[in-house]
């Protein structure tokens, strides 16, 4: 079973007496189970657990994970639990609690050591060994010169370097950095722009506060993807699978009304060709094929474009090539799928229409996939230009374009060629 399915089942399992259900799991599974849940369910679990259960749970966590759990309980319980930690762990947790959880400092670790560029490899090795013995974890090694961050020293250098001829500076790898108060989105952007697996977190004086690993960003990426998915489908971000029907109705009906309005536009276009459809009834059978393929192709183009916008790779001002590429891709895909459906339509209706019906459907498929690629790229860029979230709104306009223009081409060609 994949992790997503497990997470969904875990959330449903927590829906009643979440703390009791959570602590009924084997203690060795608590950590993985807890952090597989969504924020809302984590909060329900944490607030439903007793102080003794929370204490046992925190005993299994790293300081940054303890910080996350304590963020879900009230202040009095938090202070009581902090008192149960040893001095070193408490100091780290209190330090992390002082930062905004949705900032760079909120996701950073303290598993690092700093060494001066002039130190010997022997001294650095001893520093790393001491840290590992004390914490049980291997630290990231940041190299500084006059308290200025130069970069990261790969751990492999400690075993491969020749201490007699090599210096630390020979092995330093440039490391991106981010201010501690930067939002999660900016941290993600830094990782996307750099191939390094670590980012240093700095304070106002450019002193090192902590380190963020690429693996820490998986949770943030998952949350961002989830938000995009909710927006894309017109579902409020805060909607949960456990919400009642009243909440779900209130958060979705506006989107459905808007979609209903665009559906009437497409219906009006079809109404213009009522006599054509009445004369050639088989056209009605192929209309969903044209509309469905156009909608799917438009959604594909939109998804790629929205991702480019979110990564800062494209905007309306620089998007001409993106739009052109999507339109060309639509044309080629239209030729491939159009040829297939044309062969099928011709085989089924050759006695009555010869190759004409197949040709009309094939050409219409090509045209609609070009339309889908064009609007699938154009609409997100245009909406983003005007400050409207394209993930929320673009799909409605794209579907309208492919339905309305697709039916115009298909039914217009049919009336011209077949009647």
C-alpha positions as CSV (number, residue, x, y, z in Angstrom):
1,X,0.0,0.0,0.0
2,X,1.5,3.4,-0.9
3,X,2.1,6.1,1.7
4,X,-0.7,8.3,0.4
5,X,-3.3,5.5,1.0
6,X,-1.8,4.7,4.4
7,X,-2.0,8.4,5.3
8,X,-5.7,8.5,4.2
9,X,-6.6,5.4,6.2
10,X,-4.7,6.8,9.2
11,X,-6.7,10.0,9.1
12,X,-10.0,8.1,9.0
13,X,-8.8,6.0,11.9
14,X,-8.0,9.1,13.9
15,X,-11.5,10.6,13.4
16,X,-12.8,9.2,16.7
17,X,-10.8,9.5,20.0
18,X,-7.7,10.3,18.0
19,X,-5.3,10.3,20.9
20,X,-6.5,6.9,22.1
21,X,-6.3,5.4,18.7
22,X,-2.9,6.8,18.1
23,X,-1.4,5.5,21.3
24,X,-2.9,2.0,20.6
25,X,-0.3,1.7,17.9
26,X,3.1,0.1,18.8
27,X,5.4,2.9,20.1
28,X,8.0,2.2,17.5
29,X,5.4,3.3,14.9
30,X,4.4,6.5,16.6
31,X,6.8,8.9,14.9
32,X,6.2,7.7,11.3
33,X,2.4,7.5,11.9
34,X,2.2,11.0,13.4
35,X,4.1,12.8,10.7
36,X,2.2,11.0,8.0
37,X,-1.0,12.8,9.1
38,X,-2.2,16.2,8.0
39,X,-1.8,19.2,10.3
40,X,-5.4,19.2,11.4
41,X,-5.3,15.5,12.4
42,X,-1.9,15.9,14.1
43,X,-3.4,18.7,16.2
44,X,-6.4,16.5,17.2
45,X,-4.0,13.6,18.2
46,X,-1.7,15.8,20.2
47,X,-4.4,17.6,22.1
48,X,-6.2,14.3,22.9
49,X,-3.1,12.6,24.3
50,X,-2.3,12.7,28.0
51,X,0.8,14.4,29.4
52,X,2.4,11.0,30.2
53,X,1.7,9.8,26.6
54,X,3.1,13.0,25.1
55,X,6.2,12.7,27.3
56,X,6.8,9.1,26.1
57,X,6.2,10.3,22.5
58,X,8.6,13.2,22.7
59,X,11.3,11.0,24.1
60,X,11.5,9.3,20.7
61,X,11.9,12.5,18.7
62,X,14.6,14.9,17.5
63,X,14.5,18.5,18.8
64,X,13.0,19.8,15.5
65,X,10.3,17.2,15.6
66,X,9.6,17.9,19.3
67,X,9.1,21.6,18.3
68,X,6.5,20.5,15.7
69,X,4.5,18.5,18.3
70,X,4.7,21.2,21.0
71,X,3.2,23.6,18.5
72,X,-0.1,21.7,18.8
73,X,-0.5,21.8,22.6
74,X,-1.4,24.7,24.8
75,X,1.2,26.7,26.6
76,X,0.8,25.2,30.1
77,X,1.3,21.6,28.8
78,X,4.2,22.8,26.6
79,X,6.0,24.2,29.7
80,X,5.4,21.0,31.6
81,X,6.8,18.9,28.8
82,X,9.8,21.1,28.3
83,X,10.7,20.5,32.0
84,X,10.9,16.8,31.3
85,X,13.7,17.2,28.7
86,X,17.3,17.2,29.5
87,X,19.1,20.6,29.5
88,X,20.7,20.2,26.0
89,X,17.4,19.1,24.3
90,X,15.4,21.7,26.1
91,X,17.8,24.5,25.0
92,X,17.5,23.4,21.4
93,X,13.8,23.1,21.5
94,X,13.3,26.5,23.1
95,X,15.6,28.0,20.5
96,X,13.5,26.5,17.7
97,X,10.2,27.4,19.3
98,X,11.2,31.1,19.2
99,X,10.9,31.1,15.4
100,X,7.9,31.2,13.1
101,X,7.1,27.6,12.2
102,X,6.4,28.6,8.5
103,X,9.8,30.3,8.1
104,X,13.2,29.0,7.2
105,X,14.1,28.7,10.9
106,X,10.9,26.7,11.5
107,X,12.2,23.8,9.3
108,X,15.9,24.0,10.1
109,X,18.0,21.5,12.0
110,X,20.8,22.2,14.5
111,X,22.9,19.2,13.2
112,X,25.9,21.2,12.0
113,X,29.4,22.3,13.1
114,X,31.3,25.3,12.0
115,X,35.1,25.2,11.4
116,X,37.5,27.9,10.4
117,X,39.1,27.5,6.9
118,X,42.5,27.4,8.5
119,X,41.8,24.4,10.7
120,X,43.5,21.1,10.0
121,X,41.6,18.0,8.8
122,X,42.6,16.3,12.0
123,X,40.9,19.0,14.1
124,X,37.8,18.9,11.9
125,X,37.6,15.1,12.2
126,X,37.8,15.3,16.0
127,X,35.1,18.0,16.0
128,X,32.7,15.8,13.9
129,X,33.5,12.7,16.0
130,X,32.7,14.6,19.2
131,X,29.4,15.9,17.8
132,X,28.4,12.4,16.6
133,X,29.2,10.8,20.0
134,X,27.1,13.5,21.8
135,X,24.1,13.5,19.5
136,X,24.2,10.2,17.6
137,X,24.0,12.1,14.3
138,X,26.6,13.1,11.7
139,X,26.7,16.9,11.3
140,X,26.9,19.1,8.2
141,X,30.3,20.8,8.2
142,X,30.1,24.5,7.4
143,X,33.4,26.3,6.7
144,X,33.8,30.0,7.7
145,X,36.5,32.6,7.4
146,X,36.4,35.6,9.7
147,X,32.9,34.4,10.7
148,X,31.8,34.6,7.0
149,X,30.3,31.4,5.5
150,X,32.4,30.0,2.7
151,X,30.5,26.9,2.1
152,X,30.2,23.2,3.1
153,X,32.9,20.7,3.6
154,X,31.7,17.3,2.3
155,X,32.2,14.6,4.9
156,X,34.0,12.4,2.3
157,X,36.8,14.9,2.2
158,X,37.8,13.9,5.7
159,X,38.8,10.4,4.5
160,X,40.1,11.3,1.0
161,X,42.1,14.4,1.6
162,X,45.9,14.3,2.2
163,X,46.3,16.2,5.4
164,X,49.9,17.0,4.6
165,X,49.3,18.7,1.3
166,X,45.6,19.5,1.1
167,X,43.8,22.3,2.9
168,X,40.1,22.6,3.8
169,X,39.7,25.4,1.3
170,X,40.6,23.0,-1.5
171,X,37.4,21.0,-0.7
172,X,34.9,23.6,0.2
173,X,31.7,23.4,-1.8
174,X,29.6,26.5,-2.2
175,X,26.4,26.4,-0.2
176,X,23.3,28.5,-0.8
177,X,21.9,30.3,2.2
178,X,18.6,31.9,3.3
179,X,17.6,34.3,6.0
180,X,15.9,32.7,9.1
181,X,12.7,34.7,8.6
182,X,12.1,33.8,5.0
183,X,8.8,32.1,4.2
184,X,8.6,28.4,3.3
185,X,8.0,29.3,-0.4
186,X,11.3,31.2,-0.6
187,X,13.1,28.3,1.0
188,X,11.7,26.0,-1.7
189,X,12.7,28.5,-4.4
190,X,16.3,28.4,-3.1
191,X,16.4,24.6,-3.4
192,X,14.9,24.7,-6.8
193,X,17.6,27.1,-8.0
194,X,20.4,25.1,-6.6
195,X,21.4,21.4,-6.9
196,X,23.0,21.3,-3.4
197,X,21.3,19.1,-0.8
198,X,21.8,21.6,2.0
199,X,21.0,25.2,2.7
200,X,22.5,27.3,5.5
201,X,20.1,29.4,7.6
202,X,21.6,32.8,8.6
203,X,20.6,35.5,11.1
204,X,20.6,39.2,10.6
205,X,24.4,39.3,11.1
206,X,24.9,36.4,8.6
207,X,25.9,34.1,11.4
208,X,24.8,30.5,11.0
209,X,21.7,29.4,12.9
210,X,21.0,26.0,11.4
211,X,20.8,23.8,8.3
212,X,17.9,22.7,6.1
213,X,18.3,19.4,4.2
214,X,16.6,18.7,0.9
215,X,14.7,15.8,2.6
216,X,13.1,18.4,4.9
217,X,11.5,20.1,1.9
218,X,9.6,17.0,0.9
219,X,6.9,17.8,3.5
220,X,6.7,21.4,2.2
221,X,6.5,20.3,-1.4
222,X,3.8,17.8,-0.4
223,X,1.8,20.6,1.3
224,X,2.3,23.0,-1.7
225,X,1.2,20.2,-4.1
226,X,-1.8,19.5,-2.0
227,X,-2.8,23.2,-2.0
228,X,-2.4,23.4,-5.7
229,X,-4.5,20.2,-6.1
230,X,-7.3,21.7,-3.9
231,X,-7.2,25.0,-5.8
232,X,-7.1,23.2,-9.2
233,X,-10.3,21.3,-8.4
234,X,-12.1,24.3,-6.8
235,X,-11.9,22.8,-3.3
236,X,-11.0,25.0,-0.3
237,X,-7.5,24.2,1.0
238,X,-8.8,23.7,4.6
239,X,-11.5,21.2,3.5
240,X,-10.9,17.8,5.1
241,X,-12.1,14.4,4.2
242,X,-13.8,14.3,7.6
243,X,-15.9,17.4,7.0
244,X,-19.7,17.0,7.0
245,X,-21.8,17.6,3.9
246,X,-22.8,21.1,4.9
247,X,-19.2,22.3,5.0
248,X,-18.4,20.6,1.7
249,X,-21.5,22.2,0.0
250,X,-20.6,25.7,1.3
251,X,-17.0,25.5,0.0
252,X,-17.8,24.1,-3.5
253,X,-21.1,25.5,-4.8
254,X,-19.7,28.8,-6.2
255,X,-17.3,26.8,-8.4
256,X,-20.1,24.6,-9.6
257,X,-22.3,27.6,-10.5
258,X,-19.5,29.1,-12.5
259,X,-18.9,25.9,-14.3
260,X,-22.6,25.7,-14.9
261,X,-22.6,29.1,-16.6
262,X,-19.8,28.1,-19.0
263,X,-21.6,24.8,-19.8
264,X,-24.6,26.9,-20.9
265,X,-22.3,28.8,-23.3
266,X,-21.2,25.5,-24.9
267,X,-24.8,24.3,-25.0
268,X,-25.8,27.5,-26.8
269,X,-23.2,26.8,-29.5
270,X,-24.5,23.3,-30.0
271,X,-28.0,24.8,-30.3
272,X,-26.9,26.8,-33.3
273,X,-26.3,23.5,-35.1
274,X,-29.5,21.8,-34.0
275,X,-30.7,21.1,-37.6
276,X,-27.3,19.7,-38.5
277,X,-27.3,17.3,-35.6
278,X,-30.9,16.3,-36.4
279,X,-29.9,15.5,-40.0
280,X,-26.8,13.6,-39.1
281,X,-27.5,12.1,-35.7
282,X,-24.2,10.2,-35.6
283,X,-22.5,13.6,-34.9
284,X,-23.9,13.5,-31.4
285,X,-21.9,10.4,-30.7
286,X,-18.6,12.0,-31.5
287,X,-19.2,15.3,-29.7
288,X,-18.1,14.0,-26.3
289,X,-14.9,12.6,-27.9
290,X,-14.0,16.0,-29.3
291,X,-14.8,17.8,-26.0
292,X,-13.2,15.2,-23.8
293,X,-9.9,15.1,-25.7
294,X,-9.8,18.9,-25.8
295,X,-10.4,19.2,-22.1
296,X,-7.8,16.7,-21.2
297,X,-5.2,18.2,-23.5
298,X,-5.9,21.7,-22.1
299,X,-5.5,20.4,-18.6
300,X,-2.1,18.9,-19.4
301,X,-0.9,22.2,-20.9
302,X,-2.3,24.2,-18.0
303,X,-0.6,21.9,-15.4
304,X,2.8,22.3,-17.1
305,X,2.4,26.1,-17.4
306,X,1.2,26.5,-13.8
307,X,4.2,24.6,-12.6
308,X,6.5,26.9,-14.6
309,X,4.8,29.9,-13.1
310,X,5.2,28.6,-9.6
311,X,8.9,28.0,-10.2
312,X,9.4,31.4,-11.6
313,X,10.4,30.0,-15.0
314,X,7.9,31.8,-17.1
315,X,5.5,34.8,-17.2
316,X,3.2,36.4,-19.8
317,X,6.0,38.7,-21.0
318,X,8.3,35.7,-21.7
319,X,5.7,33.1,-22.5
320,X,5.4,33.3,-26.3
321,X,7.7,30.3,-26.8
322,X,5.8,28.3,-24.2
323,X,2.4,29.1,-25.9
324,X,3.9,28.2,-29.3
325,X,5.4,25.0,-28.0
326,X,2.1,23.9,-26.5
327,X,0.2,24.7,-29.6
328,X,2.6,22.7,-31.8
329,X,2.5,19.8,-29.3
330,X,-1.3,20.0,-29.5
331,X,-1.2,19.9,-33.3
332,X,1.1,16.8,-33.4
333,X,-1.0,15.0,-30.7
334,X,-4.1,16.0,-32.7
335,X,-2.8,14.4,-35.8
336,X,-2.0,11.2,-33.9
337,X,-5.3,10.9,-32.1
338,X,-7.3,12.4,-35.0
339,X,-6.0,9.8,-37.3
340,X,-7.0,7.0,-35.0
341,X,-10.6,8.3,-34.5
342,X,-10.9,9.1,-38.2
343,X,-10.1,5.5,-39.1
344,X,-12.6,4.2,-36.6
345,X,-15.3,6.7,-37.8
346,X,-14.7,5.8,-41.4
347,X,-14.8,2.1,-40.7
348,X,-18.1,2.5,-38.9
349,X,-19.8,4.9,-41.4
350,X,-18.1,4.3,-44.7
351,X,-21.2,3.1,-46.4
352,X,-23.1,6.3,-45.7
353,X,-20.4,9.0,-45.7
354,X,-17.3,7.4,-47.3
355,X,-14.2,9.0,-45.8
356,X,-15.8,12.4,-45.3
357,X,-17.1,11.8,-41.7
358,X,-13.7,10.5,-40.6
359,X,-12.0,13.5,-42.3
360,X,-14.3,15.9,-40.5
361,X,-13.6,14.3,-37.1
362,X,-9.9,14.0,-37.7
363,X,-9.5,17.7,-38.7
364,X,-11.7,18.8,-35.8
365,X,-9.5,16.8,-33.4
366,X,-6.4,18.5,-34.6
367,X,-8.0,21.9,-34.4
368,X,-9.3,21.3,-30.9
369,X,-6.0,20.1,-29.5
370,X,-4.2,23.1,-31.0
371,X,-6.9,25.2,-29.2
372,X,-6.3,23.3,-26.0
373,X,-2.6,23.8,-26.1
374,X,-2.9,27.5,-27.0
375,X,-5.4,28.3,-24.3
376,X,-3.9,25.8,-21.8
377,X,-0.7,27.9,-21.8
378,X,-2.2,31.4,-22.4
379,X,-4.9,31.4,-19.7
380,X,-2.6,30.7,-16.7
381,X,-0.1,33.2,-17.9
382,X,-2.8,35.9,-18.4
383,X,-4.5,35.2,-15.1
384,X,-1.1,35.3,-13.3
385,X,-0.4,38.7,-15.0
386,X,-3.5,40.1,-13.4
387,X,-2.8,38.7,-10.0
388,X,-5.4,35.9,-10.2
389,X,-4.3,32.4,-9.1
390,X,-4.2,30.4,-12.4
391,X,-4.5,27.1,-10.5
392,X,-7.9,28.3,-9.2
393,X,-9.4,29.8,-12.3
394,X,-7.7,28.7,-15.5
395,X,-9.3,25.3,-15.9
396,X,-12.8,26.8,-16.2
397,X,-11.7,29.2,-19.0
398,X,-9.7,26.5,-20.8
399,X,-12.6,24.0,-20.8
400,X,-14.9,26.7,-22.1
401,X,-12.5,27.5,-25.0
402,X,-12.1,23.9,-26.0
403,X,-15.8,23.1,-25.8
404,X,-17.1,26.2,-27.5
405,X,-14.4,26.5,-30.3
406,X,-14.2,22.7,-30.6
407,X,-17.9,22.3,-31.2
408,X,-17.9,25.3,-33.6
409,X,-15.1,23.7,-35.7
410,X,-16.6,20.2,-35.6
411,X,-20.3,21.0,-36.3
412,X,-19.4,23.8,-38.7
413,X,-17.2,21.5,-40.8
414,X,-19.9,18.8,-40.6
415,X,-22.6,21.2,-41.9
416,X,-20.3,22.4,-44.7
417,X,-18.9,19.0,-45.8
418,X,-21.6,16.5,-45.0
419,X,-24.8,18.3,-45.9
